Amino acid sequence: DEFKLFMKRLPMNYFLNTSTVMHLWTMDSNFQRRYEQLENSMKQLFLKAQKTVHKLFGLSKRCHKQPLIRMPKQRSSNYWLNRIQSFLYCNENGLLGSFSEETHTCTCPNDQVACHGFLPCTVGDGSACLSCAPDNRTRCGSCNAGYMLSQGLCKPEVAESTEHYIGFETDLQDLEMKYLLQKTDRRIEVHAIFISNDMRLNSWFDPSWRKRMLLTLKSNKYKSSLVHMILGLSLQICLTKNSTLEPVLAVYVNPFGGSHSESWFMPVNENNFPDWERTKLDLPLQCYNWTLTLGNKWKTFFETVHIYLRSRIKSNGPNGNESIYYEPLEFIDPSRNLGYMKINNIQVFGYSMHFDPEAIRDLILQLDYPYTQGSQDSALLQLLEIRDRVNKLSPPGQRRLDLFSCLLRHRLKLSTSEVVRIQSALQAFNAKLPNTVDYDTTKLCS
């Protein structure tokens, strides 16, 4: 009865955290005295139960099975504080749930949502409401930064889906992707143009000197409605018989176009980055499939892949049980032929995603010319979401690459000064949002 009276006297016009409930508890002398009486009677009951248990164990010596006895645990004051909050905020439709003060949410029985009650406004330092409505303290009058007022409630000002502007997702799982790459399945092949002044596909060449190859999409010019993701790379390399040459590949990725200096080096077999996998082919020559599987973990944007091929000589060490590698020109007379090499094919695997440069330009326009009240904040939130998701697809390293600036420069054709202005506006807006952590990026595109 005292508990019910205490619940009735609790204020309902603003949110009660556990410290507030505890303060009201200590101020209610009748309720506190009754709780202390219950505590003392429970201690007496517990002692009586212990004596009964000892008697039962004494009597059970002749039993085939020992009795299983559970003693009730005393409920702490924290239990009752949470119980009070649950009665206040998670007690709708005859269902009593459990309230979490950390997340301000209810856990309903049988995973139902019907126990959620109306959560009153949180005043002052609350994460949502800045103040309660003057005419009704159960409603919010204004909201903190990062929240918007909707029908008396402060809701998180979350950016809408970015799929309208740029796509990111694929349904491919890593195991499925690895299988398709091993089979060089054409369903995930991206048809890139092969360019090289140093060699031709399916033609033998002297591998003593460095060779340069490009796989480029040219979508920077011709397919402005798409951006592309690389999932893996595959080369078929053949050597003449008895050749001791070992191919060494260095790969650079250009994410959205621009000059070769705006590419990043792929750290193969470093910092948990994947390594090349070689598979011997059943051919008369020494032919191998070289496959590099990035998977969902290391997938990233690409417009052009730069591949540099150099060779080294594999030889037995002085002990005969270890391999030593030499550069061809350091190890032997350059006039002596070390065998030939040819590359039958090079394939890049991945998928293309929707990209709408005009829609993103329209978002950027709203920074200077907002269409309606609040549209500027909405545009900034959308651009922040796009920026963070684009930069998240950086290669491994201590700092992320600023891929977002590359997107603005080479796919939206913005000037350097415009890119700097947009980045500054996003940084200033991000600093005002609650619980956000900005991060430093490494510049890639000029």
Protein Blocks (a to p, Z undefined) as FASTA:
>chain_A
ZZmmmmmmpcfkbccdfklmmmmmmmmmmlmmmmmmmmmmmmmmmmmmmmmmmmmmmmmm
mpmbdcdddddddddfklmmmmmmmmmmmcgghiacdddfklopacdehhiaklpccddd
dehjafkbmbdcfklmkbcfbdcehiaceehiacddddddfklmocfbdfbdfklmmmmm
mnopaklcccdddddfkbcehiacdfkbccdddddeklmmmmmmbccddfbdcdddddde
hiabdcdddddddfkgcjfklcccddehiahiacddddddddfbdcddddddebjmlgcc
dfbdcdddddddddddfkopaccdddfklmpcfkbcgbdaddfbdcdddddddddfklmm
mmmmmmmmcfbghklmmmmmmmmmmmmmmmmmpccdfbdcdfklmmmmmmnopafklmmm
mmmmmmmmmmmpghiacdddddfbZZ
